[in-house]
Amino acid sequence: MAKVIGAVDIDSERCKGCNLCVVACPTSVLDLQPKEVNNRGYHFAYTARPDACIGCASCAMVCPDACIEVYRVIEK
């Protein structure tokens, strides 16, 4: 059976750290950067557990600033 592997690409400079993507992720892939901030002064989202991504794109759908892209790869 094929396995779907996801990859999340976040534009950290556009992210305002609203935390919506972190809450929407069913596999807890994303988290907010606790110590670093972007050029706008926000703690931005990052992929804390990239191996757990299933490519559902829930994070991209809830992002109000459209700074998340999700890619899916089917592994045979």
SVG drawing of the C-alpha trace seen along z (x, -y; Angstrom):
<svg xmlns="http://www.w3.org/2000/svg" viewBox="-9 -44 25 46">
<polyline fill="none" stroke="black" stroke-width="0.4" points="0.0,0.0 1.3,-3.5 2.1,-5.9 1.5,-9.6 4.2,-11.8 3.7,-15.5 6.0,-18.4 5.2,-21.9 6.8,-25.0 6.3,-28.1 7.2,-31.7 8.5,-32.7 8.8,-36.3 5.1,-36.7 3.9,-34.6 2.4,-36.6 2.4,-33.8 -1.4,-33.5 -1.1,-29.8 -4.1,-28.7 -2.0,-26.3 -0.6,-24.7 -4.0,-24.1 -5.4,-22.8 -2.7,-20.2 -4.0,-16.7 -0.5,-15.2 1.2,-18.1 3.7,-18.8 3.8,-22.5 4.8,-24.7 5.7,-28.3 9.3,-29.3 9.8,-29.9 12.9,-32.2 13.3,-33.5 11.3,-36.2 11.0,-37.2 11.7,-40.7 8.3,-41.9 8.8,-40.8 6.5,-37.8 7.3,-34.3 6.7,-32.3 5.5,-28.8 7.9,-26.1 7.8,-22.3 8.8,-20.8 8.1,-17.2 8.4,-17.0 8.3,-13.2 4.8,-13.2 3.2,-15.3 0.5,-13.4 -0.1,-16.2 -3.6,-17.0 -3.1,-20.8 -5.3,-21.8 -2.6,-24.2 -2.6,-25.9 -6.4,-26.2 -6.6,-28.0 -3.7,-30.4 -5.1,-33.9 -1.9,-35.2 -1.5,-32.3 2.1,-31.7 1.9,-27.9 2.2,-25.5 1.8,-21.8 3.3,-19.2 2.3,-15.6 4.6,-12.8 3.3,-9.2 5.9,-6.7 5.5,-3.2"/>
</svg>
